[in-house]
């Protein structure tokens, strides 16, 4: 499904036209969509479904999709790619930050580690990259501890997955993703982390960091000078129309670490550009 999106998406097509082909791939292989596909050039909106919006050169497509197999187990992958042949240099810079955070988080997966700590690790790497771009400043750990990073990463890193795309969460995230000892946070950003508990062998989880440049949030925080000790607002304002980037893969926790589910899907800049 992801490869089909990258194969056919070109300037002049609508999001609807691309999204329709994703469902065709799922059905052709004996499955169905595991959730309504998210395909949008407005990646700053977390769950933005396809519309009649026409793809234009210079934009990015965020594709978050998955299929259920014949046993009804769900998959969930996200990739962000350019509408045209290549990302702009600035898009490449931001993409590299997200990819690095995703790789670092995936490397940390193992039995016994709190998924909340994996989330915070990814956040720190996002802050390091944003600092290199001049958007953030100060100590990364302190910035994350105080929630300054949530201007750019407002959601959780991932979730449990199985016979539902957010497996068993209808029972209540506080029962599935947390424990009696580890309570779900009420803080902006952390309150959207669906899974915080210690990982165990056999758990299937997603890892999906992202950077979201939301104009209304940027304007609101800038007016308040919120976390100004960590955020360079003059620089951030230049990114109001940037959009968003996220990358997601699925992993099973093993007795010693984790294993990627399925064959690797292209995600390096060179791989993405070669596929355009």
N, C-alpha and C positions, 0 to 999 in steps of 0.2 A: 504494500500500500504506500509506504513511504517512497520507495523507488519510483512508483508510478507517478506520484505527485511531482517529483523532481524531473521526471521524464517529460511530462506534458505541460507543466506550468510555464507560460510564456507571456510577455506583454500583450495586452489586448484580450486575453481570456478573462472570464469572470471567476470569482471564487467558487460559485456554484458549479461551473463546468469541471473544475479540477476535483472538487469534493465528490461529485457524482461518480467519478471513476474509482475512487477509493472503495466505495461500497461494492462496486462491480468486482473488484479484485477479491474482496472478502467472500462474496457469494460464489465466485468461480472456483474457489478453493474449498468449498463445502462448509463455510462458516457464515457468520453474521457479524455486524459491528458489535463490539463490546461496549460502546458508548457512542453517542452522536459525534461524528468527526468535527474537530476544531481545525479550521483552515482559514487563515486570515492574514491580511497585510497590516492589521492593527494588533500586533503581538503584545502591545502594552496592556491590552484587555485580556485578563487571564483565561477566560473560557468563552472566547468569541467565535461563534459558529459562522459558517460560510454565508455570504450574501451576494447580491448582484454587483458588488464592487469589482471594478475592472483592474486587473494587475497592470502596473506601470513600471517601466525601467527605473532602476534605482531603489525600488522598494524591496522588502524582504517578505517571504512567505513563512509563516509559522504553521507547521502541520503537526497536530497532536491527534493520533488515531490509533485504533487497535481493533482486533478481531477476536471472536471466540472460536475455538476449535470445536470439533465434533463432540468432545466431552464437556463443552461449555466452559472451559477454562479461558480466562481473558488475557489479552496482551495489551500493552500500552507503551507506545513509543512516540517521542517528539523529536523533530528536527526543524531547524530554521535554515532557509537557503535563499539566495538572491533570485529575484524575478528574472533578471538578465543573466549574463554569462558569469559575472563575478560580483562579490561584495565590494563596496567602496572601502577605502583604506580605514575609515573610521568604523564601519561595520565590522571589518576584520578585527580591529582592536577589541571591540566589545565582545565579539564572538569568541575570541581567544580567552578572554577572562572567564566567560561562562564555561567553556570547554575545560579549562584548567580546574575550575571548581568541581565540575562533574567528575573528572578523573580522580582528583584528590579524595572526594567523598566516596567514590566506588572502591578505591584502594583501602579505605578505612573499615569497610564492612567486614564484620566477623562476629562470631557468637560472643555474647556478654557485653558488647559495647552498646551504650544507649544510643538509639537512633537520634535522639535529641542532640547528642554530642556530635554525631555525624553532620547533622543539620548546621550546627554552630561552626563546625570546621569549614564547611562549604561557604558559610557567610563570611568567615574571616578571609578566605581566599578571594571572594568577590570584592571585599573591601581593599585588599592588597592591590588587586588589579585596577579598581576605580581610583585608588590613590596614585598609581602610576600614570593614569590619564589626567590627573589633576582635579578629579571630581570630589574626592574625599581626602582627608588628612588626619593626622594623629595616630594614636596606637590602635591597630586593628581590633585587638581583643577588647579594648575598652569601648571602641565604637560599637561593636556587636553587643556587648553587655548592656549598653545604654539604648540600643535599638536604633542607632543612627542609620544603619544599613537598610532599614525597612523602607526608606524612601525609594529604594531601587529593587528590593526583594521583599515583597509583602506577604508571601505565602510560605507554605512548608516545603521541605525538600522532597518529600515523597510519601508513599502510603503502602499499606499491605495490599496484596492482589491475589486473587484465586478464582473462585466461581462467581465473583463479582469484581468489577474493576476496582472498587474500594471495598475489599473483602470484609464482610460482616459488620461494616461500620453503621448499618442501619440499627444495630443493637445499641449504638452509642459509642462515639470515639473514645469517651472516657473509660469504657469497659474493654475495648479492643486494643486501642493504641497506647493506653496508659494503665497504671496499676493503683492499688490503694496507697502505695508509698509515693509514686510519681504522678502528681496531679497535672492535668492540662492547664497551661498558662492562660491568663486572661489578657496578656499584653498584646498590643498590635504586632502582627508578624507571627509571634510564637503561638497565638491563639488559633492560627490557621495551620499549625503543624498537626497533621492527623495522627502521626505515629511518633511516640517518644520513648517507648519502653525498650528494654534490653532485647537485642536480637537473639534468636535461637535457631539452631540447625533446622532446616525445612521451611523457615519463613521465606516468603517471596515478597520482595519489596521493589519499589521504583526509586530511582535517583534522578532528580530533575531540578537542578538549580536554574535560575534565570535572572535576567535584569530587565526591569520594566520601567520605562520612562513615561509616567502618567502626568500629563500637563496639569490637570486640576490639583493633583497632590503636590507637584512641584511648586505651583503657585501658592498653595495654602501654606506649606512648610516655609517657603521663602518669605512670605509676608510675616510669619511669626519668628523668623530666624531660628527655627527649631533645629537643635543640634548643630548650631553654627560653628562650634569648635571642631566639628568633624566634617562639615560639608562646605564645599566651595560653591556657593549659590550662583555666582556670576558665570562660572563654567557650566554648571548644571543647566542654566537657562538656555544654553546653546543646544541642549539635547531634548528640548520640549517635544519636538516632532520626530524623534528618532524611532520610536516604536518599542519593540521588545524582542528578546531572544531567549529561548530556553532549549535545553537538550535533555532527553530522557532515555534511559535504558532500564531493563528489568533484570533483577538478580535473585538467585536463590542462595540463602545462607547455608554454608556447608559446615562440617565439623571443625574446619581449620580457617575458613575465610568466606569467600563467596564465589559464585560462578555466574557469568553472563548467560542469560537464557536466550537461546537462538543464536544464529550466526551473527557476527559483528556487522553492524550497519554503518555505512560510511558517515564520518563526522569530522575528520580533520579538514582544515581549510583546503588543502591540496586535493583531497578526495571529493569534496563538495564541488570545487571549481572544475575538476576533471569530468564530473557527471553533468555539468551544465552544457 
